[in-house]
Amino acid sequence: MSVSAIKLGIDITKGTKDIEGFIKSVVKVQALQPDFAGGNADEAANIIAKLNNILGNSTGQTENLVSSLGAVADAGTSTVDQLSGLILRFGAFGKKVGASIPELNALAGTLVDLGLSQEVAGTAVNQFF
């Protein structure tokens, strides 16, 4: 997981606080949904790092991202895997139009709740934006 944190751009010369925060966030999402990323913590860390990069998040926003993913997954029929898959597909476009992390997660959750596949939903959102 620390390798993913470093790939995310966390500067290890400034101490380990940011890396610890990133790892705690990944552990939190795995505790919320143990099947996330097939239960593989390293894969979960890679997905969270990719989401942060796509959304332009700082390392300090990882906790917000993870909390929002968990809240939306708990509120509907979606899983964190489904939500993260959709956000990987359309998150950059959403951020360009000023959508917040919770708004992107809510949109992804709604599309999953409507029964759309990641591919169909991602294409539709990209065409919309």
Secondary structure as GFF3:
##gff-version 3
##sequence-region A 1 129
A	DSSP	alpha_helix	2	7	.	.	.	ID=ss1
A	DSSP	three_ten_helix	12	14	.	.	.	ID=ss2
A	DSSP	alpha_helix	17	32	.	.	.	ID=ss3
A	DSSP	three_ten_helix	36	39	.	.	.	ID=ss4
A	DSSP	alpha_helix	41	55	.	.	.	ID=ss5
A	DSSP	three_ten_helix	59	61	.	.	.	ID=ss6
A	DSSP	alpha_helix	62	75	.	.	.	ID=ss7
A	DSSP	alpha_helix	80	96	.	.	.	ID=ss8
A	DSSP	alpha_helix	101	113	.	.	.	ID=ss9
A	DSSP	alpha_helix	118	128	.	.	.	ID=ss10
###
